[in-house]
Every structure is written in structure tokens, then in C-alpha cells.
Amino acid sequence: MAEVQVQEKGAKGGKVRSKKQSTRVDMTPMVDLGFLLITFFMFTTTFSKPNVMDLGLPAKPKDETKKPPPTEIKLSNSISLLLGKDNKIFWHQQDNTSLTDQNLNETTYDREGIRKVIEQAKANAADKSKFTVIIKPTDDAVYKNFVDILDEMAITKSEQYGVTDLKPWEKAIYDKKVGNSGAAAAPATK
């Protein structure tokens, strides 16, 4: 509550002045009211319910002995694109035993570069309906280059493509090609 404190001074002769009164407001009831309001609104507010998204998972096969067909992609139906540092892109159609730094080819991101390479690889594919582009960004790759490659997939109408990490044997050849001095030579195994 509020109270007024009066100070009395000794009586001296002279002018009569009005007494100064100092006021003191007790803040305890206001703080109590604040906490009551906060508590009230916390209990009456409905918290947002978490949104759950249903996943459309495939049905479990009834016959456990039947296995899906292998998903291995043949080299003649694929091309691997390695997105490197400094806006460089490399491509190959080799396996771990035949890939060297001489046949890891470098190209550019323009229409005369990677677009032509993809179209030629698609034209030379053994089965054009199963032609797959495998995109492998390195740790040094820039997001803009990744978006550019996805644009090239749309332009060249390459509907089957995948994004994966570099294999250790590809990383070793890539490091040798670009001259990364800190990279250790990885063994050429799967």
C-alpha cells in the first residue's frame, strides 16, 4: 500500500512553509498481480500441437525369399561427375581399377562443356532408357555449382541421376589431379 511519511522539524520563528511530504509506493501487490496474470495466461493458452507428416512407406513384401533386382549401374549406362574446388568439374566413366588422373577429364559448366559431355555419354550409352548421371560433390565444391549441375540435368532431360559421396579411390585420383598436397594417397580398393 502507499503511505505518506511526514517529517517534523523544530519550531523556529519565521516564515511558515508547507511541509514536504515524501511518498513511498509498495510494489509488492503489483508484482503479485503480474505473476497471477502470467500464470493465468500460461494455463489458459493452448500450445501449438506438433505437426506430424505421414510417410508413405512401401508395403512389406509377403514373400521374404523374393529379393529386389540389383541396383548396380553399369559403366556403359552412366557418367560420374565430380564437382571440385575453384569452379572445376571432372567426369569419368571408369571403375576403380581403370581410373587414373589421365582419364579423369576436366570440363567447364557452359553448354560447350558439361552439357556436351552429358549428351555424348547419353548417346553412347548401351541402354539409353537406363542412362544415369552420378553427381559427386567434393568437400571443396560450391553450392552454386551443384545447382548448375541440377539445371543441366533438366536441360539435357537426364531424368535418372543421383547424388553421392566420392569413393576413396576417386578422392585419391581427384587429389592427385588437382594437386592437393595435404591429401594422403588412399588405397585403390572398394
C-alpha positions in Angstrom: 0.0 0.0 0.0 1.0 3.6 -0.4 1.9 5.6 2.7 2.9 9.1 3.3 5.8 9.9 5.6 5.8 13.2 7.3 9.0 14.8 8.7 8.7 17.2 11.5 11.2 20.0 12.1 11.8 22.0 15.1 9.7 25.2 15.5 11.6 28.3 14.8 10.3 31.7 14.2 10.0 32.9 10.7 8.1 32.0 7.7 5.6 29.2 7.7 6.3 26.9 4.8 4.3 23.9 3.8 5.7 20.6 4.8 7.3 18.5 2.1 5.9 15.0 2.1 7.7 12.1 0.6 5.7 9.2 -0.8 6.7 5.6 -0.9 4.7 3.1 -3.0 4.8 -0.5 -2.0 5.3 -2.6 -5.2 4.5 -6.0 -3.7 0.8 -6.1 -4.7 1.7 -5.1 -8.3 4.3 -7.9 -8.6 1.8 -10.4 -7.2 -0.8 -9.3 -9.8 1.8 -9.6 -12.5 2.7 -13.2 -11.5 -1.0 -14.1 -11.3 -1.6 -12.7 -14.8 1.4 -14.6 -16.2 0.2 -17.8 -14.5 -3.3 -17.3 -15.8 -2.2 -16.8 -19.4 0.2 -19.8 -19.3 -2.6 -22.1 -18.1 -5.2 -20.8 -20.5 -3.0 -20.7 -23.6 -3.1 -23.7 -25.9 0.3 -24.7 -27.0 0.8 -25.4 -30.7 0.4 -29.1 -31.4 3.3 -30.7 -33.3 2.6 -31.3 -36.9 3.3 -34.9 -37.9 3.8 -35.8 -41.5 2.8 -39.2 -42.7 5.4 -41.1 -44.6 4.2 -43.3 -47.4 6.3 -46.3 -46.9 6.2 -49.2 -49.3 4.3 -52.3 -48.2 6.3 -55.0 -46.6 6.8 -57.9 -49.1 4.9 -61.0 -48.2 7.5 -63.4 -49.7 10.8 -62.9 -47.9 12.7 -65.1 -50.4 12.0 -62.7 -53.3 14.7 -60.1 -53.5 14.6 -56.8 -55.4 16.6 -56.6 -58.6 20.2 -55.4 -58.2 20.6 -51.6 -58.3 24.1 -51.6 -59.6 24.6 -49.2 -62.5 26.7 -50.4 -65.5 29.5 -48.1 -66.5 28.3 -48.1 -70.1 25.0 -46.6 -68.9 26.4 -44.0 -66.5 28.7 -41.0 -66.2 30.2 -39.7 -62.9 30.6 -36.0 -62.3 33.0 -34.8 -59.7 32.3 -31.2 -58.5 35.6 -29.7 -57.4 37.0 -26.5 -55.9 37.6 -23.3 -57.9 34.5 -24.0 -60.1 36.1 -27.1 -61.7 34.2 -30.1 -62.8 35.6 -33.5 -63.7 34.0 -36.5 -65.3 34.7 -40.2 -65.9 33.2 -43.5 -67.0 35.7 -45.7 -65.3 35.8 -48.2 -62.4 38.3 -48.3 -59.5 40.8 -50.3 -61.5 41.0 -48.2 -64.7 40.6 -44.7 -63.3 43.8 -42.6 -63.5 44.5 -38.9 -63.4 44.9 -39.0 -67.2 41.4 -40.3 -67.9 39.7 -38.1 -65.2 38.6 -35.4 -67.6 38.1 -31.8 -66.7 35.4 -29.6 -68.4 33.5 -26.4 -67.8 30.0 -25.6 -66.7 28.9 -24.0 -70.0 26.9 -25.5 -72.9 30.1 -26.5 -74.8 31.5 -28.1 -71.6 29.4 -30.4 -69.3 26.2 -30.3 -71.4 28.0 -31.6 -74.4 29.8 -34.3 -72.3 26.4 -35.5 -70.9 24.7 -35.6 -74.3 27.6 -37.5 -75.8 27.6 -40.0 -72.9 23.9 -40.4 -73.2 24.2 -41.0 -77.0 26.9 -43.6 -76.5 25.0 -45.4 -73.6 24.3 -49.1 -74.2 20.7 -48.7 -72.9 19.6 -45.0 -73.2 16.5 -45.6 -71.0 18.7 -46.5 -68.1 21.3 -43.8 -68.6 22.2 -42.4 -65.1 24.3 -39.4 -64.1 26.1 -39.8 -60.8 26.9 -36.4 -59.2 29.7 -36.5 -56.6 30.4 -33.1 -54.9 33.7 -32.9 -53.1 34.2 -31.1 -49.8 35.6 -28.1 -51.7 32.6 -27.8 -54.0 30.4 -24.7 -54.1 26.6 -24.9 -53.8 26.2 -22.7 -56.9 28.0 -25.4 -58.9 25.7 -28.1 -57.5 22.6 -26.1 -58.6 24.2 -25.5 -62.0 24.6 -29.3 -62.5 21.0 -29.9 -61.4 19.9 -27.3 -64.0 22.0 -29.2 -66.6 20.1 -32.4 -65.7 16.8 -30.6 -66.6 18.2 -29.1 -69.8 19.7 -32.4 -71.1 16.5 -34.2 -69.9 18.5 -36.6 -67.8 15.8 -38.0 -65.6 17.9 -40.5 -63.8 20.6 -39.0 -61.6 21.9 -39.5 -58.1 24.0 -37.6 -55.6 26.5 -39.5 -53.6 29.9 -39.1 -51.9 33.2 -39.7 -53.6 34.7 -43.2 -53.2 38.1 -43.3 -51.6 39.8 -44.3 -54.9 38.1 -41.4 -56.7 39.2 -39.0 -54.0 42.8 -40.1 -54.3 42.7 -39.6 -58.1 41.0 -36.3 -57.7 43.5 -35.1 -55.1 46.3 -36.1 -57.4 44.7 -34.3 -60.4 44.1 -31.0 -58.6 47.4 -31.2 -56.7 46.1 -31.3 -53.1 49.3 -31.6 -51.1 47.6 -32.5 -47.8 45.8 -35.5 -49.2 47.2 -38.9 -48.4 47.1 -41.5 -51.1 44.3 -43.8 -50.4 44.5 -47.5 -51.5 42.6 -48.3 -54.6 40.0 -50.7 -53.1 36.3 -50.7 -52.9 
